[in-house]
Structure formats: structure tokens, C-alpha cells
């Protein structure tokens, strides 16, 4: 499971294996970070390399595990969050303000998911990935923070804001006549 809170949990557990008991600062080799996050992102993307450069400004080859986790948990621009919020508002209207996971899955279109596009996931694997990113206790009422966490999980892997918006726009097959409260969608 590689998205949202589950993905962060998995990365946290994996990072802890790379940090020795006596290393209080909890630094990890840059190459190990690339290896760990390689399943979550295309590590050759310039945006990913910039992400690592920002975490290692002195080019020491060592990166703080805590800093990686902090960035992954919050690493989405305000513009991207607003765009995801716009989609969520549209979905709320479509589902009469009660969004259930089963309803979302029935309209979810994984064709534009980054892992489907690069053929690491099938459509079904992407749908399963989508479902597994939500806490089972929230299946009957998906909240915006839960929804946002799903998109945060791959936001850092997509360099171009237009591409990110394109993915969001095409994530769900809902009728065009459903108006969003935001003009951005």
C-alpha cells in the first residue's frame, strides 16, 4: 500500500530500518532515500532530484529521516490543494453531500493515475490502491482531509502543475453538468 497515510506509515517503517540505534540525528544516505522512495516515484524526474537537493542543501549525502517525512506529509502546494478541494466540492454536490467510498470507486477513473500511465499498475490495481488509501472507519463518509491525503501521496512525483491538474480533472467520470463551488474546476 503506497498512498496517503498508509504510504507515509510504510515509508516511516522503512526509513527506521536504515537508521542505526545510536544515530540520534537519524540521518539516512541520499542513495538509500532514492531506493526507498523509488517505488513511490520516478526518481529520475527533475522534481524528485530537486526534492532531494532541498533536503540535502550542503550536498553531504545525508538526509534527515524526520525531514523527509515532514515534507511528504505536507508537500503539496496551496494551488494543488485548492484544485483537489474543487474536485471534492464537485463530488459532494454529485453525491448529495454524503460521499461514500463505494460511490467514489464506481466513478473513479484510474486511466490517468501516474502508475497506470507508466504501466506499473493495471486499472484494477490502481482502483485497489485508491480504496486502500482510505481508513476503513471512514468508508461511509469520506472527508476532505482523507481525500486530500490520497492526492498528496503522488503530488511530489508530478513536476508539472498542469499535468497534476489534468490527472485531477480526469480522476472521476462524473457528468459535466455538475457545478463546482469553485470556478477553477
GUBA-715436 format. One line per 8 residues: number of its first residue (from 0); for each residue x, y, z of N, C-alpha, C, O. Coordinates in Angstrom, 1 decimal. Layout:
GUBA-715436
NUM> X,Y,Z,X,Y,Z,X,Y,Z,X,Y,Z  ... $
***
This chain:
GUBA-715436
0> 0.8,-1.2,0.0,0.0,0.0,0.0,0.9,1.2,0.0,1.7,1.4,0.9  0.7,2.1,-1.0,1.7,3.2,-1.2,1.1,4.5,-1.3,1.6,5.4,-2.0  0.0,4.8,-0.6,-0.6,6.1,-0.8,-1.0,6.7,0.6,-1.2,5.9,1.5  -1.2,8.0,0.6,-1.8,8.6,1.8,-1.1,8.2,3.1,0.1,8.0,3.1  -1.9,8.1,4.2,-1.4,7.8,5.5,-0.7,6.4,5.5,0.3,6.2,6.2  -1.2,5.5,4.7,-0.6,4.1,4.6,0.8,4.2,4.0,1.7,3.6,4.5  0.9,5.0,2.9,2.2,5.2,2.3,3.2,5.8,3.2,4.4,5.4,3.3  2.8,6.9,3.9,3.6,7.5,4.9,4.1,6.6,6.0,5.2,6.6,6.4 $
8> 3.1,5.8,6.5,3.5,4.8,7.5,4.5,3.8,7.0,5.5,3.5,7.7  4.3,3.3,5.8,5.2,2.3,5.2,6.6,3.0,5.0,7.6,2.3,5.3  6.7,4.2,4.5,7.9,4.9,4.4,8.6,5.1,5.8,9.8,4.9,5.9  7.8,5.5,6.8,8.4,5.6,8.1,9.0,4.3,8.6,10.1,4.4,9.1  8.3,3.2,8.5,8.8,1.9,8.9,10.1,1.6,8.1,11.1,1.1,8.7  10.1,1.8,6.8,11.2,1.5,6.0,12.4,2.4,6.4,13.5,1.9,6.5  12.2,3.7,6.6,13.3,4.6,7.0,13.9,4.2,8.3,15.1,4.3,8.5  13.1,3.7,9.2,13.6,3.3,10.5,14.6,2.2,10.4,15.5,2.1,11.3 $
16> 14.5,1.3,9.4,15.4,0.2,9.2,16.8,0.7,8.7,17.8,0.1,8.9  16.8,1.9,8.1,18.0,2.5,7.6,18.8,3.3,8.6,19.9,3.8,8.4  18.2,3.5,9.8,18.7,4.4,10.8,19.2,3.5,12.0,18.4,2.8,12.5  20.5,3.6,12.3,21.0,2.8,13.4,20.5,3.3,14.7,20.2,4.5,14.9  20.5,2.4,15.7,20.1,2.7,17.1,20.8,3.9,17.7,20.2,4.7,18.4  22.1,4.0,17.4,22.9,5.0,18.1,23.0,6.3,17.3,23.7,7.3,17.8  22.4,6.4,16.2,22.4,7.6,15.3,21.2,8.5,15.8,20.1,8.4,15.2  21.4,9.3,16.8,20.3,10.1,17.4,19.8,11.1,16.3,18.6,11.4,16.4 $
24> 20.6,11.6,15.4,20.1,12.6,14.5,19.2,12.0,13.4,18.5,12.7,12.7  19.3,10.7,13.3,18.5,9.9,12.3,18.7,10.4,10.9,17.7,10.8,10.2  19.9,10.3,10.4,20.2,10.7,9.0,20.3,9.4,8.2,20.8,8.4,8.7  19.9,9.6,6.9,19.9,8.4,6.0,20.7,8.9,4.8,20.6,10.0,4.4  21.4,7.9,4.2,22.2,8.2,3.0,21.2,8.6,1.9,20.1,8.0,1.7  21.6,9.6,1.1,20.7,10.0,-0.1,20.4,8.9,-1.0,19.2,8.7,-1.4  21.3,8.0,-1.3,21.1,6.9,-2.2,20.0,5.9,-1.6,19.2,5.3,-2.3  20.0,5.8,-0.2,19.0,4.9,0.4,17.6,5.6,0.3,16.6,4.9,0.1 $
32> 17.5,6.9,0.4,16.3,7.6,0.2,15.8,7.4,-1.2,14.6,7.1,-1.4  16.6,7.5,-2.2,16.2,7.3,-3.5,15.7,5.8,-3.7,14.7,5.6,-4.4  16.4,4.9,-3.1,15.9,3.5,-3.2,14.6,3.3,-2.5,13.7,2.7,-3.1  14.4,3.9,-1.3,13.1,3.7,-0.5,12.0,4.3,-1.3,10.9,3.7,-1.4  12.2,5.5,-1.8,11.1,6.2,-2.5,10.9,5.8,-3.9,10.0,6.3,-4.6  11.8,5.0,-4.5,11.7,4.6,-5.9,10.5,3.9,-6.2,10.0,3.9,-7.4  9.9,3.2,-5.2,8.6,2.5,-5.5,7.4,3.5,-5.5,6.3,3.2,-6.0  7.6,4.7,-5.1,6.6,5.7,-5.0,6.7,6.8,-6.0,5.7,7.5,-6.3 $
40> 7.8,6.9,-6.7,8.0,8.0,-7.6,9.1,7.6,-8.6,9.9,6.7,-8.4  9.1,8.3,-9.7,10.1,8.1,-10.7,11.3,9.0,-10.2,11.2,10.2,-10.3  12.3,8.4,-9.7,13.4,9.1,-9.0,14.3,9.9,-10.0,15.1,10.6,-9.6  14.1,9.6,-11.3,14.9,10.4,-12.3,14.3,11.7,-12.6,14.9,12.5,-13.3  13.0,12.0,-12.2,12.4,13.2,-12.5,13.2,14.4,-11.9,13.6,14.3,-10.8  13.3,15.5,-12.6,14.0,16.7,-12.1,13.3,17.1,-10.8,14.0,17.6,-9.9  12.0,17.1,-10.7,11.3,17.5,-9.4,11.8,16.6,-8.3,11.9,17.1,-7.2  11.9,15.3,-8.5,12.3,14.4,-7.4,13.8,14.8,-7.0,14.1,14.8,-5.8 $
48> 14.6,15.0,-7.9,16.0,15.3,-7.6,16.1,16.7,-6.9,16.9,16.8,-6.0  15.2,17.6,-7.3,15.2,18.9,-6.6,14.7,18.7,-5.1,15.2,19.3,-4.2  13.7,17.8,-5.0,13.2,17.4,-3.6,14.4,17.0,-2.8,14.5,17.4,-1.6  15.2,16.1,-3.3,16.3,15.6,-2.5,17.4,16.7,-2.3,18.0,16.7,-1.2  17.6,17.5,-3.3,18.6,18.6,-3.2,18.2,19.5,-2.1,19.0,20.0,-1.3  16.8,19.8,-2.0,16.3,20.7,-1.0,16.5,20.1,0.4,16.7,20.8,1.4  16.4,18.8,0.5,16.6,18.1,1.8,18.1,18.0,2.2,18.4,17.7,3.3  19.0,18.1,1.2,20.4,18.0,1.4,21.1,19.2,0.8,21.9,19.1,-0.1 $
56> 20.9,20.4,1.4,21.3,21.7,0.8,22.9,21.8,0.8,23.4,22.5,-0.1  23.6,21.1,1.6,25.0,21.2,1.6,25.7,20.0,0.9,26.9,19.8,0.9  24.9,19.2,0.2,25.4,18.1,-0.6,26.2,17.1,0.2,27.3,16.7,-0.3  25.8,16.9,1.4,26.6,16.0,2.3,26.3,14.5,2.0,27.1,13.6,2.4  25.3,14.2,1.3,24.9,12.8,1.0,24.1,12.2,2.1,23.7,11.1,2.1  23.8,13.0,3.2,23.0,12.5,4.3,21.7,13.4,4.4,21.8,14.6,4.2  20.6,12.7,4.6,19.3,13.4,4.7,18.6,13.0,6.0,18.6,11.8,6.3  18.0,14.0,6.6,17.3,13.7,7.9,16.0,12.9,7.6,15.2,13.4,6.8 $
64> 15.8,11.8,8.2,14.6,11.0,8.0,13.4,11.7,8.4,12.4,11.6,7.8  13.5,12.5,9.5,12.4,13.2,10.0,11.9,14.3,9.0,10.8,14.6,8.8  12.9,14.9,8.4,12.6,16.0,7.4,11.9,15.4,6.2,11.0,16.0,5.6  12.4,14.2,5.7,11.7,13.5,4.6,10.2,13.3,4.9,9.4,13.6,4.1  10.0,12.8,6.1,8.6,12.5,6.5,7.8,13.8,6.6,6.6,13.8,6.2  8.4,14.9,7.1,7.7,16.1,7.3,7.3,16.7,5.9,6.1,17.1,5.7  8.2,16.6,5.0,7.9,17.1,3.6,6.9,16.3,2.9,6.0,16.8,2.3  7.0,15.0,3.0,6.0,14.1,2.4,4.6,14.3,3.0,3.6,14.2,2.2 $
72> 4.5,14.6,4.2,3.2,14.7,4.9,2.5,16.1,4.5,1.3,16.2,4.4  3.3,17.1,4.2,2.8,18.4,3.9,3.1,18.9,2.5,2.6,20.0,2.1  3.8,18.1,1.7,4.4,18.6,0.5,3.4,18.8,-0.7,3.6,18.1,-1.7  2.4,19.6,-0.6,1.6,19.9,-1.7,1.3,21.4,-1.7,1.0,22.0,-0.7  1.5,22.0,-2.9,1.3,23.5,-2.9,-0.1,23.9,-2.7,-1.1,23.1,-2.8  -0.3,25.1,-2.2,-1.7,25.6,-2.0,-2.5,25.5,-3.2,-3.7,25.2,-3.1  -2.0,25.8,-4.4,-2.7,25.8,-5.6,-3.3,24.3,-5.9,-4.4,24.1,-6.3  -2.4,23.4,-5.7,-2.8,22.0,-5.9,-3.9,21.6,-4.9,-4.9,20.9,-5.2 $
80> -3.7,22.0,-3.6,-4.8,21.7,-2.6,-6.1,22.3,-3.0,-7.1,21.7,-2.8  -6.0,23.5,-3.5,-7.3,24.2,-3.9,-7.9,23.5,-5.1,-9.2,23.4,-5.2  -7.1,22.9,-6.0,-7.7,22.2,-7.1,-8.3,20.9,-6.7,-9.4,20.5,-7.2  -7.7,20.2,-5.7,-8.3,19.0,-5.1,-9.6,19.3,-4.4,-10.5,18.6,-4.5  -9.6,20.5,-3.7,-10.8,20.9,-3.0,-11.9,21.2,-4.0,-13.1,20.9,-3.7  -11.6,21.7,-5.1,-12.6,22.0,-6.2,-13.2,20.7,-6.6,-14.4,20.6,-6.8  -12.4,19.7,-6.9,-12.9,18.3,-7.2,-13.8,17.8,-6.1,-14.9,17.3,-6.4  -13.3,17.9,-4.9,-14.1,17.4,-3.7,-15.5,18.1,-3.6,-16.5,17.4,-3.4 $
88> -15.5,19.4,-3.8,-16.8,20.1,-3.8,-17.7,19.6,-4.9,-18.9,19.4,-4.7  -17.2,19.4,-6.1,-18.0,18.8,-7.2,-18.5,17.5,-6.9,-19.7,17.2,-7.1  -17.7,16.6,-6.3,-18.1,15.3,-5.9,-19.2,15.4,-4.8,-20.2,14.6,-4.8  -19.0,16.3,-3.8,-20.0,16.4,-2.8,-21.4,16.8,-3.4,-22.4,16.2,-3.0  -21.4,17.7,-4.3,-22.6,18.0,-5.0,-23.2,16.9,-5.7,-24.4,16.6,-5.7  -22.4,16.1,-6.4,-22.9,15.0,-7.2,-23.5,13.9,-6.3,-24.5,13.3,-6.7  -22.8,13.7,-5.2,-23.3,12.6,-4.3,-24.2,13.2,-3.1,-24.3,12.5,-2.1  -24.8,14.3,-3.4,-25.7,14.9,-2.4,-25.0,15.1,-1.0,-25.7,14.8,0.0 $
96> -23.8,15.5,-1.0,-23.0,15.9,0.2,-22.8,14.7,1.2,-22.5,15.0,2.4  -22.9,13.5,0.7,-22.6,12.3,1.5,-21.7,11.4,0.6,-22.3,10.6,-0.1  -20.4,11.5,0.8,-19.6,10.7,-0.1,-19.1,9.4,0.6,-18.5,9.4,1.6  -19.6,8.3,-0.1,-19.2,7.0,0.4,-18.1,6.5,-0.5,-18.1,6.8,-1.7  -17.2,5.7,0.0,-16.1,5.1,-0.7,-16.7,4.3,-1.9,-16.1,4.4,-3.0  -17.7,3.5,-1.7,-18.2,2.7,-2.8,-18.7,3.6,-4.0,-18.5,3.2,-5.1  -19.3,4.7,-3.7,-19.7,5.6,-4.7,-18.5,6.2,-5.5,-18.5,6.3,-6.7  -17.5,6.6,-4.7,-16.3,7.1,-5.3,-15.7,6.1,-6.3,-15.3,6.4,-7.4 $
104> -15.5,4.9,-5.8,-14.9,3.8,-6.6,-15.7,3.6,-7.9,-15.1,3.3,-8.9  -17.0,3.7,-7.8,-17.8,3.4,-9.0,-17.6,4.4,-10.1,-17.8,4.2,-11.3  -17.1,5.6,-9.7,-16.9,6.7,-10.7,-15.4,7.0,-10.9,-15.0,7.8,-11.8  -14.6,6.3,-10.1,-13.1,6.6,-10.2,-12.6,6.1,-11.6,-12.9,5.0,-12.0  -11.8,6.9,-12.2,-11.1,6.5,-13.5,-9.6,6.5,-13.3,-9.0,7.6,-13.2  -9.0,5.3,-13.2,-7.6,5.2,-12.9,-6.7,5.4,-14.2,-5.5,5.3,-14.0  -7.3,5.7,-15.3,-6.5,5.8,-16.5,-5.4,6.8,-16.5,-4.4,6.7,-17.2  -5.6,7.8,-15.7,-4.6,8.9,-15.6,-3.7,8.9,-14.4,-2.9,9.7,-14.2 $
112> -3.9,7.8,-13.6,-3.0,7.6,-12.4,-1.6,7.5,-12.9,-1.3,6.7,-13.8  -0.6,8.1,-12.3,0.8,8.0,-12.7,1.3,6.6,-12.9,2.1,6.3,-13.8  0.9,5.7,-12.0,1.4,4.3,-12.0,0.7,3.5,-13.1,1.3,2.5,-13.6  -0.5,3.9,-13.5,-1.1,3.3,-14.7,-0.5,3.8,-16.0,-0.2,3.0,-16.9  -0.2,5.1,-16.0,0.4,5.7,-17.2,1.8,5.1,-17.5,2.2,4.9,-18.6  2.6,4.8,-16.4,3.9,4.2,-16.7,3.9,2.6,-16.5,4.9,2.0,-16.5  2.7,2.1,-16.5,2.4,0.6,-16.6,2.9,-0.1,-15.4,3.2,-1.3,-15.5  3.1,0.5,-14.2,3.4,-0.2,-13.0,2.2,-0.8,-12.4,2.3,-1.8,-11.6 $
120> 1.0,-0.2,-12.6,-0.3,-0.7,-12.1,-1.2,-1.0,-13.3,-1.2,-0.3,-14.3  -2.1,-2.0,-13.1,-3.2,-2.2,-14.0,-4.3,-1.2,-13.5,-4.2,-0.6,-12.4  -5.4,-1.1,-14.3,-6.6,-0.3,-13.8,-7.1,-0.8,-12.5,-7.3,-0.1,-11.5  -7.2,-2.2,-12.4,-7.7,-2.7,-11.1,-6.8,-2.5,-9.9,-7.2,-2.2,-8.8  -5.5,-2.6,-10.2,-4.5,-2.3,-9.1,-4.6,-0.9,-8.6,-4.5,-0.6,-7.5  -4.8,0.0,-9.6,-5.0,1.5,-9.2,-6.3,1.7,-8.4,-6.3,2.5,-7.5  -7.3,1.0,-8.8,-8.6,1.1,-8.0,-8.4,0.5,-6.6,-8.8,1.1,-5.6  -7.7,-0.6,-6.5,-7.4,-1.2,-5.2,-6.5,-0.3,-4.4,-6.7,-0.1,-3.2 $
128> -5.6,0.3,-5.0,-4.7,1.3,-4.4,-5.5,2.5,-3.8,-5.3,2.9,-2.7  -6.4,3.0,-4.6,-7.3,4.1,-4.2,-8.1,3.7,-3.0,-8.1,4.4,-2.0  -8.7,2.5,-3.0,-9.5,2.1,-1.9,-8.6,1.9,-0.6,-9.0,2.3,0.5  -7.5,1.3,-0.8,-6.6,1.0,0.4,-6.0,2.3,1.0,-5.5,2.3,2.1  -6.1,3.4,0.3,-5.6,4.7,0.9,-6.5,5.3,1.9,-6.1,6.2,2.6  -7.7,4.8,2.0,-8.7,5.3,3.0,-8.8,4.4,4.2,-8.7,3.2,4.1  -9.0,5.0,5.3,-9.2,4.3,6.6,-10.6,3.6,6.5,-11.6,4.3,6.2  -10.7,2.3,6.8,-11.9,1.6,6.8,-13.0,2.3,7.6,-14.2,2.1,7.3 $
136> -12.6,3.0,8.7,-13.6,3.6,9.5,-14.3,4.8,8.9,-15.3,5.3,9.4  -13.7,5.3,7.7,-14.3,6.4,7.0,-15.0,6.1,5.7,-15.5,7.0,5.0  -15.2,4.8,5.4,-15.8,4.4,4.2,-17.2,4.9,3.9,-17.6,5.2,2.8  -17.9,5.2,5.0,-19.3,5.7,4.9,-19.4,7.2,4.8,-20.5,7.7,4.4  -18.3,7.9,5.1,-18.3,9.3,5.0,-16.9,9.8,4.8,-16.2,10.1,5.7  -16.5,9.9,3.5,-15.2,10.4,3.1,-15.1,11.9,3.4,-15.9,12.7,2.9  -14.1,12.3,4.2,-13.8,13.7,4.5,-12.8,14.3,3.5,-12.1,13.6,2.8  -12.8,15.6,3.4,-11.8,16.3,2.6,-10.4,15.9,3.0,-9.6,15.6,2.1 $
144> -10.0,15.9,4.3,-8.6,15.6,4.6,-8.2,14.1,4.1,-7.1,13.9,3.7  -9.2,13.2,4.2,-8.9,11.8,3.7,-8.7,11.8,2.2,-7.8,11.2,1.7  -9.5,12.6,1.5,-9.5,12.7,0.1,-8.2,13.4,-0.3,-7.5,12.9,-1.3  -7.8,14.4,0.3,-6.6,15.2,0.0,-5.4,14.3,0.2,-4.4,14.4,-0.5  -5.3,13.5,1.3,-4.2,12.6,1.6,-3.9,11.7,0.4,-2.8,11.4,0.1  -5.0,11.2,-0.3,-4.8,10.4,-1.4,-3.9,11.1,-2.5,-3.0,10.5,-3.0  -4.3,12.3,-2.8,-3.6,13.1,-3.8,-2.3,13.6,-3.4,-1.4,13.8,-4.2  -2.1,13.8,-2.1,-0.7,14.2,-1.6,0.3,13.1,-1.9,1.5,13.3,-2.1 $
152> -0.2,11.8,-1.9,0.7,10.7,-2.0,1.4,10.6,-3.3,2.5,10.1,-3.4  0.9,11.2,-4.4,1.7,11.2,-5.6,1.9,12.6,-6.1,2.5,12.8,-7.2  1.5,13.7,-5.4,1.8,15.0,-5.8,3.3,15.3,-6.0,3.7,16.0,-7.0  4.1,14.9,-5.1,5.5,15.2,-5.2,6.2,14.6,-6.4,7.3,15.0,-6.8  5.6,13.5,-6.9,6.2,12.8,-8.1,5.8,13.5,-9.4,6.4,13.1,-10.5  4.9,14.5,-9.4,4.5,15.1,-10.6,5.0,16.6,-10.6,4.5,17.4,-9.9  6.0,16.8,-11.5,6.6,18.1,-11.5,5.7,19.2,-12.0,5.7,20.3,-11.5  5.0,19.0,-13.1,4.2,20.0,-13.7,2.8,20.2,-13.1,2.1,19.2,-13.1 $
160> 2.5,21.4,-12.7,1.2,21.6,-12.2,0.0,21.4,-13.2,-1.0,20.9,-12.8  0.3,21.7,-14.5,-0.8,21.4,-15.5,-1.0,19.9,-15.6,-2.2,19.5,-15.7  0.0,19.1,-15.5,-0.2,17.6,-15.6,-0.9,17.1,-14.3,-1.8,16.3,-14.4  -0.6,17.7,-13.2,-1.3,17.3,-11.9,-2.8,17.7,-12.1,-3.6,16.8,-11.7  -3.1,18.9,-12.5,-4.5,19.3,-12.7,-5.2,18.4,-13.7,-6.4,18.0,-13.6  -4.5,18.0,-14.8,-5.1,17.1,-15.8,-5.5,15.8,-15.2,-6.5,15.2,-15.4  -4.6,15.2,-14.3,-4.9,14.0,-13.6,-6.1,14.2,-12.7,-7.0,13.3,-12.7  -6.2,15.3,-12.0,-7.3,15.5,-11.1,-8.6,15.6,-11.9,-9.6,15.0,-11.5 $
168> -8.5,16.4,-13.0,-9.7,16.6,-13.8,-10.3,15.3,-14.3,-11.5,15.2,-14.5  -9.4,14.4,-14.6,-9.8,13.1,-15.2,-9.9,11.9,-14.3,-10.1,10.8,-14.7  -9.9,12.2,-13.0,-9.9,11.1,-12.0,-11.2,10.5,-11.8,-11.3,9.3,-11.4  -12.3,11.2,-12.1,-13.6,10.7,-11.9,-14.5,11.0,-13.1,-14.5,12.0,-13.7  -15.3,10.0,-13.5,-16.2,10.1,-14.6,-17.6,10.5,-14.0,-18.5,9.8,-13.8  -17.7,11.9,-13.8,-18.9,12.4,-13.4,-19.5,13.4,-14.4,-18.7,14.0,-15.2  -20.8,13.5,-14.5,-21.4,14.3,-15.6,-20.8,15.8,-15.5,-20.6,16.3,-14.4  -20.7,16.4,-16.7,-20.1,17.7,-16.7,-21.1,18.8,-16.2,-20.7,19.9,-15.9 $
176> -22.4,18.4,-16.1,-23.4,19.4,-15.7,-23.4,19.6,-14.2,-24.2,20.4,-13.7  -22.6,18.9,-13.5,-22.5,19.1,-12.0,-21.5,20.3,-11.8,-20.4,20.2,-12.2  -22.1,21.3,-11.2,-21.3,22.6,-11.0,-20.5,22.5,-9.7,-21.0,22.0,-8.7  -19.3,23.0,-9.7,-18.5,23.1,-8.6,-18.7,24.4,-7.9,-19.1,25.4,-8.6  -18.4,24.5,-6.6,-18.4,25.8,-6.0,-17.2,26.7,-6.3,-17.2,27.9,-6.0  -16.3,26.1,-7.0,-15.1,26.8,-7.4,-15.1,26.9,-8.9,-15.5,26.0,-9.6  -14.7,28.1,-9.4,-14.6,28.3,-10.9,-13.4,27.6,-11.5,-13.2,27.6,-12.7  -12.5,27.1,-10.6,-11.2,26.6,-11.1,-11.4,25.2,-11.7,-10.5,24.8,-12.5 $
184> -12.4,24.5,-11.4,-12.5,23.1,-11.9,-13.0,23.1,-13.3,-13.2,22.0,-13.9 $
***
